[in-house]
Amino acid sequence: MFGALLFSLAAASPRYADRGPIEPEALWSPLPRQHVTVEGVDIAYIDSGGSGPPIVFIHGLSSYSSFWEYQIPAFTATHRVLALDLPGYGASGRPDAPCTPPWYAHVVSAWLDRVGVEHATIVGHSMGGQIALTLALNEPLRVDKLVLSAPAGLETFGAGAARFMKEFWTERRAMATTEEQVRANFVTQVFNRRDAGVERLIEERVRLGLSPSFAGTSVAVARSVAGMVDYPVYDRLWELSMPTLVVFGTADRMIPNPIFTGGSTRSIARIAEERIRDAKVVLIPGAGHTVHHDAPEAFNRALEEFLR
C-alpha cells in the first residue's frame, strides 16, 4: 500500500530534483534573514524588531524558521518576533556538535544574549518543544511563558525502542531519502493541510538534499534523534513554574509514536495536564503534527488568548 501511495504521489507531482540544488541561504524566509556568530557557530535568524514583548519560535527536527510562516507575521504588530534556524538546519552553520536538547538550549540562550533578549515567551514545535522545555527547566528566568506545539518530551520510550530509533535514523538514511519519500513524509505524516507553503517546503527539502551542505544536516538529524532519546525531560516536568500552553492536533500521526506507543494524541496531552503545574492544553480537531500550520487561525487564537 505504501508503495502504491508513493507511486500515486510521484505521478501527480513535479520533479524538483530536475531543477538542481539550492544552497541554504536561498531558502525562503518570512522576514529578512540575519546572521550572528554564537560561540563560533553561524546562526541564521529573523527579528521583526519593535518595542513589544519578545516571542521566540524554535522549529522542530529537519525544519527551520519558515515552518512558522503563519505565526511570524501574525504577531509582529504586538511583539518583537524572533525565530532562529538551529545549527545544522536551515541557513545556519553545520558544526560538529552534539545536537542534543541541552546543547541546543544552551545555544538558544547564548543567541538570546547576542540579540539583546533577557527573557521571552518561548514557542517550540516537536523537537523544538523538547528544546524549549529543556531551556525552561535549566534557565527558568529566561522563559516568561512556555508554548509547546505538538512537543516531543512528553512521550517516553523503553530501552528497546530508544535503541531502534537511534540505529534507524542514521546519517546515511537521511542522505538516501528520495524525492518520493520526502513528499510522502510531508503529506502523510508531517502536514494534514496541503497548500503552497507545504509544496514550497517539499521543493526546498528535495533541492537542498542535492547540495553538499546537506551532509551537515544529515549529521544533525541523526544526532538530534539520539539526543531527544538520551536527554528526556519527562521526570522533570513538575519543576516547570511558568504558565505553559500545550497545543496538539487531534489527528497527529507522529505523536504518540504509532509503532512503539500507539493510542491517541489526547493521552499524551493528558500528561501535560497531570505533570505541568500551570498548564493549559488545547486540542485542535483534525490538525496534524504541524498543528500551527494545519490550523493557523485556531492556533494563533489560542496563543493570543494565552499571551493576554
C-alpha positions in Angstrom: 0.0 0.0 0.0 2.8 2.4 0.9 4.5 1.7 -2.5 1.2 2.4 -4.3 0.9 5.7 -2.3 4.5 6.7 -3.3 3.7 5.9 -7.0 0.5 8.0 -7.0 2.1 10.9 -5.3 5.0 10.8 -7.7 2.9 10.5 -10.8 0.9 13.7 -10.0 3.8 15.8 -8.7 6.7 17.8 -10.3 10.2 16.5 -10.2 12.0 19.1 -8.1 15.3 17.3 -8.3 15.4 18.2 -12.0 15.7 21.8 -11.0 19.1 21.2 -9.4 20.4 22.0 -5.9 19.8 25.1 -3.8 22.0 26.4 -1.1 20.8 27.1 2.5 20.9 30.9 2.1 18.4 30.6 -0.8 15.7 29.1 1.4 12.5 31.2 1.6 12.1 33.3 4.8 9.0 35.2 6.0 11.2 38.1 7.1 14.7 39.3 6.1 17.3 36.9 7.3 20.2 38.0 9.6 23.3 36.2 10.8 25.3 36.3 14.1 28.1 34.2 15.4 27.3 32.5 18.7 30.2 30.6 20.4 31.8 30.1 17.0 28.6 28.9 15.2 26.9 30.9 12.5 23.2 31.4 13.5 20.7 32.5 10.9 17.6 34.2 12.4 14.8 36.6 11.8 13.9 39.5 14.1 11.0 41.8 13.5 12.3 44.4 15.9 10.0 46.7 17.7 9.3 47.5 21.3 6.8 44.8 22.1 7.5 41.9 24.4 9.7 39.3 22.7 8.4 36.0 21.5 10.8 33.4 20.2 9.9 30.5 17.8 12.0 27.3 17.8 11.4 24.8 14.9 11.4 21.0 15.0 13.5 18.2 13.5 14.6 18.6 9.9 12.9 22.0 9.6 13.8 25.7 10.0 12.2 29.1 10.8 9.9 29.3 7.8 7.9 26.4 9.2 6.3 29.2 11.3 5.2 31.2 8.3 1.6 31.7 9.7 2.8 32.8 13.1 5.7 35.2 12.5 3.7 37.9 10.6 0.6 37.4 12.8 2.4 38.6 15.9 4.7 41.4 14.7 2.2 44.1 15.4 2.2 43.3 19.1 5.5 41.6 19.8 9.1 41.6 18.9 9.1 38.3 16.9 12.3 36.2 16.6 13.0 32.8 15.1 16.3 31.0 14.5 17.5 28.2 12.4 19.0 25.8 14.8 22.6 24.8 14.0 22.6 22.0 11.4 19.4 23.3 9.9 18.2 26.0 7.5 20.7 28.7 6.8 22.7 28.3 10.0 26.1 26.7 10.2 26.6 23.0 10.4 29.1 22.5 13.2 30.5 19.2 14.5 28.3 19.4 17.6 26.2 17.1 19.9 22.9 18.5 18.6 21.2 17.3 21.8 18.3 19.3 23.5 20.7 20.5 26.3 23.2 21.7 23.7 20.6 23.4 21.6 19.0 25.0 24.7 22.4 26.4 25.6 22.9 27.8 22.0 19.4 29.4 22.1 20.3 31.1 25.4 23.6 32.3 24.1 21.9 33.6 21.0 19.3 35.5 23.0 22.2 37.2 24.8 23.7 38.2 21.5 20.4 39.7 20.2 19.7 41.5 23.5 16.8 39.5 24.8 16.9 38.7 28.5 13.7 36.8 28.8 10.8 36.0 26.4 7.9 33.8 25.6 9.4 30.7 24.1 7.4 28.7 21.5 8.7 25.3 20.4 7.4 22.7 17.9 8.1 19.0 18.2 11.9 18.7 18.8 11.8 22.4 19.4 9.3 21.8 22.1 11.7 19.5 23.9 14.5 22.1 23.5 12.1 24.8 24.9 11.3 22.5 27.8 15.0 22.0 28.5 15.6 25.7 28.4 12.7 26.4 30.7 13.9 23.8 33.2 17.6 24.8 33.1 17.1 28.6 32.9 13.6 29.4 34.2 14.2 33.1 34.5 14.7 33.2 30.7 11.2 31.9 30.0 8.2 34.2 30.8 5.7 31.8 29.2 6.2 28.5 27.5 4.2 27.4 24.4 4.6 23.8 23.1 3.2 22.9 19.7 3.0 19.1 19.4 6.1 18.8 21.6 8.5 16.0 21.9 9.5 15.2 25.5 6.1 14.3 27.0 6.2 10.8 25.4 8.6 8.2 26.9 10.3 5.2 25.3 11.6 1.9 26.6 15.3 0.9 26.1 14.5 -1.2 23.1 12.5 1.5 21.3 15.2 4.1 22.0 17.9 1.8 20.7 15.9 1.1 17.5 15.3 4.8 16.8 18.9 5.7 17.2 20.0 2.8 15.0 17.4 3.6 12.4 17.9 7.4 12.0 21.4 7.4 10.7 23.2 10.0 8.6 23.2 7.5 5.7 19.4 7.2 5.9 18.9 10.9 5.8 21.2 11.3 2.8 19.5 8.5 0.9 15.9 9.8 1.2 14.4 10.0 -2.2 12.1 12.8 -3.6 9.1 10.4 -3.4 9.9 9.6 0.2 10.2 13.3 1.1 6.8 14.0 -0.5 5.1 11.0 1.2 6.6 12.0 4.6 5.4 15.6 4.3 1.8 14.8 3.1 1.1 11.7 5.1 2.9 12.4 8.4 4.1 16.0 8.9 1.2 18.0 7.5 -2.5 17.4 7.3 -3.2 20.6 5.3 -1.6 20.8 1.9 -1.0 24.3 0.5 1.5 26.4 -1.4 3.7 26.6 1.6 4.0 22.8 2.0 4.8 22.5 -1.7 7.5 25.1 -1.3 9.0 23.2 1.7 9.0 20.0 -0.3 10.8 21.6 -3.1 13.3 23.2 -0.8 14.0 19.9 1.0 14.5 18.0 -2.2 16.8 20.5 -3.8 18.7 21.2 -0.5 19.3 17.5 -0.4 21.3 17.8 -3.6 23.6 20.4 -2.0 26.9 19.4 -0.4 25.7 21.3 2.7 23.0 18.7 3.3 25.7 16.3 4.6 25.9 18.5 7.7 22.1 18.4 8.1 22.1 14.6 7.9 24.6 14.6 10.8 22.3 17.0 12.8 19.2 14.8 12.1 20.9 11.6 13.4 22.4 13.3 16.5 19.1 15.2 17.2 17.1 12.0 17.2 19.6 10.3 19.5 19.7 13.4 21.7 15.9 13.5 22.2 16.0 9.9 23.4 19.1 10.3 25.6 18.0 13.5 27.3 14.4 13.0 28.4 12.6 15.7 30.4 9.5 13.7 31.5 10.7 13.2 35.1 11.3 17.0 35.5 8.1 18.3 34.1 6.8 19.0 37.6 9.6 21.6 38.1 8.2 23.9 35.5 6.9 27.1 37.2 5.9 29.3 34.3 2.5 29.4 32.6 2.5 26.8 29.8 0.3 26.3 26.8 0.3 22.9 25.1 -1.3 22.6 21.7 -1.9 19.3 19.8 -3.9 18.4 16.7 -6.3 15.5 17.3 -5.1 13.9 14.0 -1.4 14.0 14.8 0.2 11.0 13.0 3.6 11.2 14.7 2.8 11.7 18.4 2.2 9.3 20.0 4.7 7.2 18.1 2.5 4.8 16.1 5.0 1.9 16.3 6.2 2.0 19.9 3.4 3.8 21.8 0.1 3.8 19.9 -3.0 5.3 21.4 -4.3 8.8 21.0 -2.7 12.2 21.0 -5.1 13.1 23.7 -3.4 10.7 26.1 -0.1 12.5 25.5 -1.8 15.8 26.1 -3.1 14.5 29.3 0.5 14.0 30.6 0.9 17.8 30.3 -2.2 18.4 32.3 -1.1 16.0 35.0 2.6 16.8 35.3 2.9 20.5 34.5 1.5 22.6 37.3 0.4 25.7 35.4 -0.6 24.1 32.0 -3.4 24.9 29.6 -4.0 22.2 27.0 -5.7 22.9 23.7 -6.7 20.2 21.2 -7.5 21.3 17.7 -9.8 19.0 15.8 -8.3 17.5 12.6 -4.9 19.2 12.8 -1.8 17.1 12.4 1.7 17.1 13.8 2.5 20.6 12.5 -0.6 21.9 14.2 0.3 25.5 13.9 0.4 25.2 10.1 -2.6 22.9 9.7 -4.9 25.2 11.8 -3.2 28.6 11.9 -6.3 30.5 12.8 -7.1 28.3 15.8 -3.5 28.0 16.9 -2.9 31.8 16.7 -6.2 32.5 18.6 -5.1 30.1 21.4 -1.7 31.7 21.5 -3.2 35.3 21.6 -5.5 34.4 24.4 -2.7 32.8 26.3 -0.4 35.8 25.9 -3.2 38.1 27.2 
